[in-house]
């Protein structure tokens, strides 16, 4: 039987959940009423800290913490298995784990090893996660009622791409290719599963002040010239991206699937 609540029902799974956009997304889910979360990251200590933070927001929160390298098929399968073992289902999945290239150089100087590492997490990893999530969601009944009057849903998936999927820079070829691949995968499967009660969208963050960016700033990186090219003239916050992600998972977005939502302060129009 379908269930209805003003709070978001169901179970949320988030990769890259120990910090940055992933952690901010977990916080917004909890603020929206989600109390069962599967949190995955390669940083298990960070997950434990994140879990405590969420339980401070709502003591009813239950978490399933899974150390997971999303480029490894067996670890991704285990992530979903552990989540289902604890909570019985996966209703909202946010494939957020990603890396940047360690070296920003033009393609003719890029080593194959570096290319493989970036695509292993950013494209293969997202595909492995989405496949595992789809396999689980297809086993579930369509039990997520909507306040919009749309048919009940099995689940919703949001893949985190990047503004660099649609704009360019000479030294981020490997990264941009993986993030553009995420868009293609999202759109294809959004169509493929549209009548199965599963919606799939992507979010494209622009320049967001995450812990990774803050660390590079402490090392002397100067982002000011780039920020000045953003029409809104400031950094994005992880919480702002998280709001977009959770919206796309929610029943408020029941007619939205296959879309690429930029959260960039209009940077895509001023590249």
Backbone torsions as a table, in degrees:
resi	resn	phi	psi	omega
1	UNK	NA	137.7	178.7
2	UNK	-69.3	147.0	177.2
3	UNK	-120.5	153.9	-174.7
4	UNK	-134.1	140.5	178.0
5	UNK	-156.6	151.8	173.6
6	UNK	-66.8	-31.8	173.3
7	UNK	-79.0	158.4	176.2
8	UNK	-71.5	122.1	176.2
9	UNK	-82.2	176.3	170.4
10	UNK	91.2	-175.9	-173.3
11	UNK	-114.1	133.0	178.5
12	UNK	-108.5	137.4	173.7
13	UNK	-117.2	131.9	-179.1
14	UNK	-134.2	127.3	172.1
15	UNK	-95.8	157.0	-174.8
16	UNK	62.2	39.1	-168.9
17	UNK	-89.1	-2.2	-174.0
18	UNK	-78.3	-18.8	-175.7
19	UNK	-161.6	176.6	172.0
20	UNK	58.1	-137.2	-176.5
21	UNK	-64.2	-36.4	179.9
22	UNK	-62.8	-47.4	178.3
23	UNK	-65.0	-42.4	178.6
24	UNK	-60.5	-36.4	178.1
25	UNK	-66.1	-41.6	176.7
26	UNK	-59.9	-41.5	179.2
27	UNK	-61.3	-45.4	-179.0
28	UNK	-66.3	-40.0	175.3
29	UNK	-55.2	-46.6	-179.3
30	UNK	-64.3	-41.6	177.9
31	UNK	-62.1	-27.7	178.7
32	UNK	-87.6	1.0	173.8
33	UNK	107.6	-2.7	176.8
34	UNK	-70.3	131.5	-178.6
35	UNK	-119.6	-2.8	179.3
36	UNK	-125.2	115.9	-174.6
37	UNK	-133.1	135.0	170.3
38	UNK	-99.3	115.5	-177.1
39	UNK	-110.9	124.7	-177.2
40	UNK	-125.7	142.6	179.0
41	UNK	-170.8	161.1	172.8
42	UNK	-78.0	-16.1	-179.5
43	UNK	-98.6	90.7	-175.1
44	UNK	-67.8	-38.2	178.2
45	UNK	-60.0	-39.1	176.9
46	UNK	-63.5	-35.6	177.1
47	UNK	-64.7	-40.9	179.4
48	UNK	-62.1	-40.9	177.2
49	UNK	-65.0	-42.5	179.0
50	UNK	-61.2	-41.9	-179.9
51	UNK	-60.5	-43.3	178.6
52	UNK	-63.4	-38.9	179.2
53	UNK	-62.7	-42.2	-179.9
54	UNK	-66.5	-37.9	-179.9
55	UNK	-72.2	-21.4	172.3
56	UNK	-70.7	-32.3	177.6
57	UNK	-71.8	-44.1	179.4
58	UNK	-144.9	109.5	-178.3
59	UNK	-60.6	-15.5	179.4
60	UNK	-80.2	-7.3	-177.7
61	UNK	-64.5	133.6	171.9
62	UNK	-116.0	138.4	179.7
63	UNK	-126.4	149.5	169.8
64	UNK	-116.5	111.8	-174.9
65	UNK	-98.3	127.2	-176.5
66	UNK	-132.0	120.1	172.0
67	UNK	-74.2	123.8	-171.4
68	UNK	-149.4	126.3	166.8
69	UNK	-94.6	109.8	-171.7
70	UNK	-70.0	-9.3	176.0
71	UNK	-82.4	-6.6	-177.4
72	UNK	-106.3	116.1	-173.8
73	UNK	-55.8	-45.7	-176.8
74	UNK	-63.3	-35.7	-179.9
75	UNK	-71.6	-35.4	176.8
76	UNK	-66.6	-45.0	178.4
77	UNK	-60.5	-40.7	178.8
78	UNK	-64.7	-37.4	179.1
79	UNK	-57.4	-49.6	-179.5
80	UNK	-68.1	-41.2	179.2
81	UNK	-59.0	-45.4	-179.3
82	UNK	-65.3	-40.1	178.5
83	UNK	-63.1	-43.9	-179.8
84	UNK	-69.6	-35.9	178.6
85	UNK	-60.2	-38.2	-177.7
86	UNK	-83.8	-40.3	-170.6
87	UNK	-114.6	-11.9	175.0
88	UNK	91.5	-16.3	-176.4
89	UNK	-166.4	168.6	169.9
90	UNK	-129.6	118.6	-178.0
91	UNK	-105.7	-35.9	179.6
92	UNK	-125.3	127.6	-179.9
93	UNK	-127.4	128.9	179.7
94	UNK	-120.8	109.0	-178.0
95	UNK	-92.7	89.3	-169.7
96	UNK	-106.2	-22.7	-175.3
97	UNK	-58.3	132.9	179.8
98	UNK	-165.3	162.8	178.2
99	UNK	-134.8	161.1	171.3
100	UNK	-105.3	163.4	175.8
101	UNK	-67.9	139.7	179.9
102	UNK	-68.9	-23.9	-176.1
103	UNK	-128.6	129.6	177.7
104	UNK	-100.7	100.2	-179.3
105	UNK	-141.6	166.2	178.1
106	UNK	-71.2	161.4	-171.3
107	UNK	-58.3	-38.9	-175.3
108	UNK	-67.3	-14.8	178.3
109	UNK	-100.9	-8.4	-174.9
110	UNK	-78.4	132.7	178.3
111	UNK	-82.9	146.9	180.0
112	UNK	-57.4	-36.8	179.6
113	UNK	-58.4	-40.9	-180.0
114	UNK	-68.3	-43.6	176.3
115	UNK	-56.9	-47.7	-177.4
116	UNK	-61.7	-39.2	-178.8
117	UNK	-65.5	-44.7	-178.2
118	UNK	-66.7	-46.8	-179.1
119	UNK	-70.2	-26.1	179.8
120	UNK	-61.6	-38.9	178.6
121	UNK	-88.7	-49.7	-168.7
122	UNK	-76.1	-28.6	-178.8
123	UNK	-115.6	-59.0	176.4
124	UNK	-56.9	-44.1	-177.9
125	UNK	-62.0	-44.2	178.9
126	UNK	-65.4	-40.1	178.5
127	UNK	-63.6	-44.8	178.4
128	UNK	-59.8	-43.0	179.4
129	UNK	-64.6	-47.6	-177.7
130	UNK	-62.9	-40.8	179.0
131	UNK	-61.4	-46.1	-179.9
132	UNK	-63.1	-39.8	179.7
133	UNK	-67.3	-42.1	178.6
134	UNK	-63.3	-41.8	178.6
135	UNK	-59.1	-40.3	178.7
136	UNK	-70.9	-46.7	-177.9
137	UNK	-61.5	-34.2	179.7
138	UNK	-67.8	-19.5	176.3
139	UNK	-82.0	-16.8	-172.8
140	UNK	-89.5	154.0	170.7
141	UNK	-75.0	155.4	174.2
142	UNK	-78.1	90.3	-172.2
143	UNK	-111.6	-2.2	-179.9
144	UNK	-89.2	100.6	177.1
145	UNK	-70.5	156.3	179.8
146	UNK	-119.7	144.6	176.5
147	UNK	-80.6	-4.6	-179.4
148	UNK	-89.7	-7.5	-176.8
149	UNK	89.1	1.1	176.7
150	UNK	-72.3	160.5	178.2
151	UNK	-60.4	153.5	176.7
152	UNK	-58.4	153.3	-176.2
153	UNK	-116.5	154.1	171.2
154	UNK	-80.7	-37.1	-177.7
155	UNK	174.9	177.8	179.2
156	UNK	-141.0	140.2	179.5
157	UNK	-122.2	136.2	172.7
158	UNK	-123.9	122.5	176.6
159	UNK	-100.2	132.2	-179.6
160	UNK	-90.1	111.6	175.8
161	UNK	-96.4	-136.5	-179.8
162	UNK	-165.0	154.8	172.6
163	UNK	-56.3	-29.1	-179.6
164	UNK	-72.7	-0.1	169.9
165	UNK	-73.9	-22.7	-174.8
166	UNK	-124.7	-11.7	171.0
167	UNK	-117.6	172.3	-171.7
168	UNK	-127.9	158.2	170.9
169	UNK	-151.1	140.6	-173.1
170	UNK	-60.8	-21.4	-171.4
171	UNK	-114.4	16.9	178.9
172	UNK	-124.2	36.1	-176.0
173	UNK	-58.4	-46.5	-178.7
174	UNK	-65.2	-46.0	-179.3
175	UNK	-62.8	-47.3	-178.8
176	UNK	-61.4	-40.1	-179.6
177	UNK	-61.7	-41.8	-179.8
178	UNK	-67.1	-40.2	-177.3
179	UNK	-72.5	-32.2	173.1
180	UNK	-67.6	-36.5	176.2
181	UNK	-61.2	-36.9	177.5
182	UNK	-61.2	-38.3	178.4
183	UNK	-63.0	-45.6	-179.9
184	UNK	-61.8	-43.3	179.4
185	UNK	-63.8	-42.2	-179.7
186	UNK	-62.0	-47.7	-177.4
187	UNK	-65.6	-42.7	-179.3
188	UNK	-60.7	-49.6	-177.2
189	UNK	-74.8	-24.5	174.4
190	UNK	-61.0	-40.6	177.2
191	UNK	-71.5	-43.0	-175.1
192	UNK	-63.0	-32.6	-174.9
193	UNK	-112.3	14.4	-175.4
194	UNK	-61.7	-35.4	-179.1
195	UNK	-92.9	5.9	178.2
196	UNK	-99.6	6.2	179.5
197	UNK	76.3	26.5	178.2
198	UNK	-126.0	121.2	176.8
199	UNK	-101.6	142.0	-178.9
200	UNK	-134.9	122.0	179.5
201	UNK	-132.3	169.9	175.5
202	UNK	-128.6	150.6	174.6
203	UNK	-117.9	135.7	-177.6
204	UNK	-114.9	92.4	177.2
205	UNK	-68.9	146.4	171.7
206	UNK	-90.9	-131.0	-179.3
207	UNK	-87.5	107.0	-173.7
208	UNK	-118.6	133.6	-177.8
209	UNK	-82.0	88.7	177.1
210	UNK	-96.8	168.8	175.9
211	UNK	-55.7	-34.0	178.6
212	UNK	-64.2	-41.7	178.1
213	UNK	-68.1	-42.4	-179.8
214	UNK	-61.8	-36.5	177.7
215	UNK	-66.1	-40.9	178.6
216	UNK	-66.9	-31.9	176.2
217	UNK	-67.7	-38.2	176.8
218	UNK	-64.2	-27.4	178.3
219	UNK	-84.4	-0.7	174.2
220	UNK	111.3	1.7	179.2
221	UNK	-65.2	137.2	-178.3
222	UNK	-111.1	106.1	-178.8
223	UNK	-97.0	-4.3	-173.4
224	UNK	-56.0	-43.9	179.2
225	UNK	-59.8	-35.3	179.2
226	UNK	-71.3	-44.6	-178.0
227	UNK	-61.2	-33.0	179.3
228	UNK	-67.6	-16.6	177.7
229	UNK	-88.3	-6.7	179.0
230	UNK	-83.5	124.9	-177.4
231	UNK	-52.3	-35.3	-178.6
232	UNK	-79.9	-10.5	171.7
233	UNK	62.9	37.7	175.0
234	UNK	-161.8	166.9	173.2
235	UNK	-69.7	149.0	166.3
236	UNK	-80.3	158.2	177.7
237	UNK	-108.3	144.7	176.3
238	UNK	-52.5	-36.1	-178.9
239	UNK	-64.9	-30.4	179.1
240	UNK	-70.4	-39.5	175.8
241	UNK	-66.8	-41.1	-179.0
242	UNK	-60.2	-38.5	178.9
243	UNK	-60.9	-40.4	178.9
244	UNK	-65.8	-41.3	-179.5
245	UNK	-61.9	-49.7	-176.6
246	UNK	-68.2	-34.7	174.0
247	UNK	-56.8	-46.7	-178.2
248	UNK	-66.4	-27.0	175.6
249	UNK	-76.9	-24.2	-170.3
250	UNK	-81.5	167.8	178.7
251	UNK	-70.6	-12.0	175.2
252	UNK	-66.2	-18.6	-179.9
253	UNK	-107.8	30.6	-171.4
254	UNK	-63.6	-17.8	178.0
255	UNK	-104.4	6.5	-175.1
256	UNK	-107.0	116.4	174.2
257	UNK	-152.4	146.3	-178.7
258	UNK	80.2	8.2	-175.0
259	UNK	-92.3	157.2	175.9
260	UNK	-118.9	105.5	-175.2
261	UNK	-97.7	113.9	177.1
262	UNK	-81.2	135.6	173.6
263	UNK	-124.6	81.7	-165.7
264	UNK	-140.5	6.5	-177.2
265	UNK	64.3	30.8	179.5
266	UNK	71.9	16.6	179.1
267	UNK	-59.9	-31.9	-178.1
268	UNK	-63.9	-19.8	179.1
269	UNK	-97.0	-1.4	-177.5
270	UNK	-131.7	33.1	-176.7
271	UNK	-72.4	NA	NA
